[in-house]
Amino acid sequence: MKYTDPYILLLIPAGLILILFLYAGAARRRKRLLTDFLGNKVSDPDSLHLSETARRWKLILYIAAMTVIIAGAARPYLKKIPVPLKNSGRDIIILFDVSKSMRATDLPPNRLEQAKFLLREIVKSSPGDRFGLVAFAGNAFLSCPLTADPAAVNEYINELDTDTVPLGGTNIERALRVAERAFKGSEGSSRAILMLTDGDALSGNAERLLPQFKSAGIPLLIAGLGDTAIAAPVPDGKGGFMRQMDGKVASSTLNESALAKLAAETGGIYIRSTVSDTGSSA
């Protein structure tokens, strides 16, 4: 028999001394009380019906119970059995596009809700992984730091909408810089960046940051949302459509070629998320 915390066993002799001390004290008090009530008759065995044997057994049971409790607290075991760790423990920073073009309905009900659904499926299928969430459009900020709590991640996902980041556009460079800072508190040896975007109205210079992510072994995994062939009108959130400076209806297509190139340069992968194939199993 071995113990995880053997030092706790040192309490057994201390507990034994305490019980004996209390037992002896109780015996003295009992004798004093009996003397006060019975006087000289206390020494007459016929005048008392007390069982010394029962008292001794009671003492023995107290000592045995104390020993078992302390031994249990020391956490006994017979042998150590290695248990394989099932969780992969990856650290994944999610870059979530909340630009106005994500309102486009070429993916019903719209690109934004399709991206949310895909992300929830990924979180659900990855127990043990830690996720951080970066919302981005023309600017970017860390919405949720790295956490292994899927319920917390889903709460942040639910709060994402196209008003989360006021500045319009799709600035992947700023999103990557926020992800870089978020990884400074990373504990996992396996790290990755997952981006969900339509790649429309790209701004910034994301390509200059890609070599450092590649050298650090952090691939960029991109899920593209939208249609590459047909430009979808962008709703304005008020029942109509957004318009350009010249009055034409603003429309958006999936910039698949640019996104695939970004993924390839970090050794990552690109997939297109559709209604029939969300891409959660890729």
C-alpha positions, -999 to +999 in steps of 0.1 A: +000+000+000+013+034-010+000+069-003-002+100-024+001+123+007+020+101+032+027+130+055-009+131+066-003+097+083+017+117+110-017+128+123-024+092+135-002+092+166-013+128+174-049+117+171-042+087+193-027+108+220-057+132+218-083+104+221-065+088+251-062+122+268-099+129+263-108+093+275-087+097+307-102+131+313-137+118+309-130+089+333-118+114+359-148+136+355-172+106+357-156+093+389-158+128+404-195+131+396-203+097+409-184+104+441-205+136+446-237+117+441-229+083+457-202+091+482-185+060+494-208+037+475-189+046+443-164+019+451-191-007+457-196-027+425-231-038+435-243-002+436-233+006+400-242-011+367-213+002+345-195-019+319-158-012+316-156-037+287-181-016+267-161+015+274-129-001+262-146-013+230-160+022+225-124+035+228-111+010+204-138+019+178-130+056+182-093+049+175-101+026+145-124+052+130-098+080+134-071+058+118-093+049+088-103+086+082-067+098+084-055+069+062-082+078+036-072+114+036-036+103+028-051+089-005-038+053-005-032+034-038-019+000-049-001+010-081+000+039-106-017+033-139-009+058-166-040+073-183-036+085-218-045+122-223-074+122-248-076+160-253-053+175-279-050+208-261-046+230-291-047+268-289-068+283-317-074+320-323-105+326-344-106+357-366-143+364-373-153+388-400-181+411-389-179+435-418-212+448-434-208+424-464-213+395-441-250+405-442-252+392-478-279+364-481-262+342-507-258+318-478-292+317-460-301+333-438-269+353-443-231+348-443-228+360-407-252+333-394-236+306-416-202+315-401-216+314-365-231+280-372-199+267-386-179+280-356-203+265-330-199+231-348-161+234-346-161+243-309-185+215-302-163+189-320-131+201-303-133+193-266-102+202-247-090+228-272-087+264-261-103+290-283-098+328-285-121+351-305-111+382-325-138+402-342-126+422-371-138+444-400-118+476-408-104+473-372-100+443-349-101+436-312-099+406-289-135+396-280-127+365-260-092+355-247-081+319-249-103+296-229-112+259-227-148+267-217-170+261-248-200+277-231-181+309-227-169+309-263-205+303-275-217+332-255-192+355-273-202+339-307-238+347-300-230+384-295-212+389-328-230+410-354-221+435-381-222+464-356-195+448-334-168+468-352-179+502-364-151+507-389-160+491-423-138+470-445-119+438-441-085+444-426-069+410-421-035+425-411-050+441-380-068+409-371-035+390-374-017+415-352-044+410-324-040+372-328-003+375-324-007+393-291-034+368-279-009+340-285+015+354-259-005+338-232-007+305-251+000+273-231-004+247-259+024+234-281+000+232-311-014+266-323-034+277-352-055+306-366-090+300-379-104+328-400-140+330-412-145+357-438-158+366-473-125+384-480-144+413-496-130+449-495-096+437-483-073+464-468-040+464-449-010+442-458-016+408-443+011+391-464+040+408-446+029+390-414+026+356-428+063+345-428+065+349-390+034+328-385+048+301-408+082+301-390+064+298-357+044+268-370+010+286-368-010+278-399-038+300-412-070+280-417-095+299-437-132+293-443-146+314-471-182+325-471-202+336-501-204+331-538-175+336-562-195+340-593-226+361-584-223+394-565-248+394-537-265+427-527-256+438-491-286+445-469-285+477-448-302+462-418-333+484-423-351+464-450-332+479-479-297+476-494-265+495-489-255+518-517-222+530-531-212+567-535-227+566-570-260+554-558-256+518-571-265+489-548-235+477-529-227+440-537-202+415-525-185+383-538-163+358-521-126+367-527-116+331-528-083+335-547-069+359-522-079+339-492-066+306-506-032+323-512-031+336-476-037+301-463-012+285-486+016+308-475+014+297-439+011+260-447-026+262-438-057+252-458-086+270-474-122+256-477-154+272-488-183+269-464-217+262-480-251+253-468-247+216-479-211+214-467-202+238-438-166+227-438-166+218-401-151+183-408-122+197-429 
